[in-house]
Structures are given as C-alpha cells and as structure tokens.
Amino acid sequence: MVETQQQLKLLDMQIDQQKRMQQHAKLTESEIGSLSDTTRVYEGVGRMFLLQDKSTINSVLEGKVKAADDKIKNMEGSKVYYQQKLKESEDNLREMVAQRQAAKS
C-alpha cells in the first residue's frame, strides 16, 4: 500500500513536469509566431545553438507539445491503475482487521 502511494505521488510529479514542459513549448511557440520572418531564430541543442528557420522551430515545438500530451495520457492511465490497486489494498486491509476483531470476540 505504501509503495502504491509512493508511485501515485511520483506519477503526479511527473504529470506536473510534463504539463510545465508543454506550457513552456506553447508559450515559446506563440512568442516565435509574433516575430517577423526575417528574424534569426536559434534552436538549443545541448550546450550549443543552431540557426533554424521559424517553421522548423515551430514543428519541433509542436512535436514537444504532442509528445508531452501523449506522456500525460499514458501517466493518467497508470495513475488510474494505481488508484484501483490502492483501493483494493485498503479493502483487503480492512477485511483483515475485521476478521481479527471477529476472532477475538
């Protein structure tokens, strides 16, 4: 039961992180969209920056948003599974306590 609760907390943290990454990519995409077509745009790759055109940067950002969305959906499914597992564990624990109390009486 404790392990399941830890997994749920970990999933919540990962979901929040993916949502922040997704929001960051959307904000960056909107800022790049407001720039003129002649503006130089650089993509960060590791510790260096590559000169790219706006369409390439936008497609990369759209890919990041989509990937984060897919990961969030997968994690939400895992979260539902762990919530069901936690509920089953709690029910089993209650049943064991009730049996011991009945045995003492």
N, C-alpha and C positions, 0 to 999 in steps of 0.2 A: 504494500500500500504506500509506503514511504517512497519507494522507487518510482511508482507511478505518479505520485505528486511532484517529485523532482522532474520527471520527464515532462509533465504538464507545464511547470514553470519554465523549463528550458525551451519548450515549444513557443510559449508566449513571448519570451525574449527574442527568439529567432524571428517570429512573425513581426514583432515591432521593428526589428532591424531591417527586415525586407521592406516594410512599409515606408520606413525612413529613406531607404535607398531609392525606392520607387518615386517618392515625392521629390527627392533631390534631382532625379533624372528628368522628371516632368518640369520642374522649375528651370533647370538648365535648358531644356528644350524650348521653353517659352521665351527665355532670355535670348537664345540664339535666333529664334524666329523674329525677334524685334530688330536684329542687326541688319544692316544693308548687305547686299550680295557681294560687295567689294571688300568687306571686312575680312581680315585674315582670322581664321579660326584654327585652334590647335587642339589636338586630342592628347590627353595624358596617357602614356603607356609606360608603366613602371616609373622610372625616375627621369624619363625624357618626354618631350612633347613633339608630336608630328603635325606638320601643316596638312590640314584636310579641308575639303570644301564643305559647305554647310549641309548639303544633302547627305554626305557620308556621316557626318556627326549626328544628324537627326536620325538616320537609320540605326546607328549604334545605340543612341539613347532610347529609341523605340524598342529595340531588342532588349535592352536592360529592363525597361518597364514590363515588357511581356514576360521575360524570364522571372522577374520578381513576382509577378502576378501568378504564374504557374507554381512557383515555390510556395507561395502563400496558400494556394488552394490545396496543394499536397499536405502542407503542415496542418491546415484546418481539418483535413480528413484524419490525419494521425491524432490530432487533438480529440476528435470525437471518439476514436477508438480508445484512447487512454482514459477519457472520462467514463466510458462504459465499463472499462476494466476496473477503475477506481470504485465505481458504484457497486460492481459485483463483489469486490474485496470487502467493502464496508458491509454489504448484506451478509456475506459469509462470516465476518467477524461478529456481527450482531447475533447471528444464529448460534455461533459457538458460545457466546456469553449466555444466551437464553438457555441453551442446553445444560451448561454448568450450573446455572441457578436452579434449574428444574431438578438436576441431580442432587443438589444439596438439600432440597426440600423434602 
